[in-house]
Amino acid sequence: MADITRRLGWRHLRGAPTAHIRHHRSGTLVHDGPGLSFWFRALTAALSEVPVDDRELAMTFHARTSDFQDVSVQATVTYRIADPAVAAARLDFSIDSDTGAWRGTPLEQLGTLLTETAQQHALDVLARTPLSAALADGVTAVRERVAAGLGTEPRLPATGIEVVAVRVMALRPEPEVERALRTPAREQIQQEADRATYERRAVAVERERTIAENELASRIELARREEQLVEQRGTNARREAEEQAAADAVRARAEAARSVQLAEAEAARSVKLAEAEAARTLKLTEAEAARTLQLAEAEAGRAVRVARAEAEGAREVGQARAEAQAAWLRVHAEAGIDGTTTLQALTATRLAENLPRIDSVTVSPDVLTGLLAKLGGGPSEAAP
């Protein structure tokens, strides 16, 4: 669409490079060409804008084959306006001088013309083709027939239209017919799929059997290797025990030798210590003997002196005691006491001095009664 602006009663038009502009002023062609830009007056100007770029026209229509089956055709026609002057003369491409929009619908008219022409040739070729052939080769046949028909159509050049290309995208039957046609192929595909499934299962079973055999062989090999491992471990254990025993023997011999050396060293040290201790003891013994001898001599001197003092004391005590006894006897003799009685008293006195010490005396009633009886009878007997 052309771009039109207003300035003080004038209009300015700026067209696109793909739009052919035709400007008539008072019936005279003033401007003619693509991508124009000019000033004009709205009251005296007649403007036309014809697109000269390639345009795509999509169409969908239904047709019937020779076996009376409905099919739908999807196609696209690429065209362009090769002669803008002829097209502007045959179709209404005039634009509004204020907005730049088309006053009519020229492109819809061109679309209707192309669609009906292409549909006519497509229906003609499909009406003589069965459904199976139409589905197999109908796309190519329809495309070639439509392209040839549009190329030979006299009305298109007379309108300034040039067909660039024709494409047929799809040719489809009705959904029910399409499902019915798909059934054999689907069944065949399903059969192939089932066969492939069975073969895959058979291969899987065979592979599982192979895997099971391999696992069994692996277990047998593993058991054999475990047996070898156990034997090797036993051999290693025996070898280790032998080496350990040999090492223990060597260690024991070394320990015994070291113990012997230590014992010999200890014995030598003990001998030396014993000799030193004996020497020291001998010295101490000699010193002690000398000291003991001195002490014995001193003790002997002291004992002699004590003995002499005791003997002297005993002599003096005996002499004094003898003198006392003599005096005691004289006293008894002077008192007129019989000598026998005096000797008995002296004997009792000596006996009392030599008797052991008595801490306590228990007197029974019988003894006490006898003593009292004796004491009681004593004076009466002495009286006569």
Stockholm file with secondary structure:
# STOCKHOLM 1.0

chainA/1-384         MADITRRLGWRHLRGAPTAHIRHHRSGTLVHDGPGLSFWFRALTAALSEVPVDDRELAMTFHARTSDFQDVSVQATVTYRIADPAVAAARLDFSIDSDTGAWRGTPLEQLGTLLTETAQQHALDVLARTPLSAALADGVTAVRERVAAGLGTEPRLPATGIEVVAVRVMALRPEPEVERALRTPAREQIQQEADRATYERRAVAVERERTIAENELASRIELARREEQLVEQRGTNARREAEEQAAADAVRARAEAARSVQLAEAEAARSVKLAEAEAARTLKLTEAEAARTLQLAEAEAGRAVRVARAEAEGAREVGQARAEAQAAWLRVHAEAGIDGTTTLQALTATRLAENLPRIDSVTVSPDVLTGLLAKLGGGPSEAAP
#=GR chainA/1-384 SS CCEEEEETTEEEEECCTTEEEEEEETTEEEEEEETCEEEECTTTEEEEEEECSCEEEEEEEEEECTTSCEEEEEEEEEEEESCHHHHHHHSCCBBCTTTCCBSSCHHHHHHHHHHHHHHHHHHHHHTTSCHHHHHHHHHHHHHHHHHHHHHHCTHHHHTTEEEEEEEEEEEEECHHHHHHHHHHHHHHHHHHHHHHHHHHHHHHHHHHHHHHHHHHHHHHHHHHHHHHHHHHHHHHHHHHHHHHHHHHHHHHHHHHHHHHHHHHHHHHHHHHHHHHHHHHHHHHHHHHHHHHHHHHHHHHHHHHHHHHHHHHHHHHHHHHHHHHHHHHHHHHHHTTCCHHHHHHHHHHHHHHHHSCCCSCCCCCHHHHHHHHHHHHHHHHHHCC
#=GC SS_cons         CCEEEEETTEEEEECCTTEEEEEEETTEEEEEEETCEEEECTTTEEEEEEECSCEEEEEEEEEECTTSCEEEEEEEEEEEESCHHHHHHHSCCBBCTTTCCBSSCHHHHHHHHHHHHHHHHHHHHHTTSCHHHHHHHHHHHHHHHHHHHHHHCTHHHHTTEEEEEEEEEEEEECHHHHHHHHHHHHHHHHHHHHHHHHHHHHHHHHHHHHHHHHHHHHHHHHHHHHHHHHHHHHHHHHHHHHHHHHHHHHHHHHHHHHHHHHHHHHHHHHHHHHHHHHHHHHHHHHHHHHHHHHHHHHHHHHHHHHHHHHHHHHHHHHHHHHHHHHHHHHHHHHTTCCHHHHHHHHHHHHHHHHSCCCSCCCCCHHHHHHHHHHHHHHHHHHCC
//
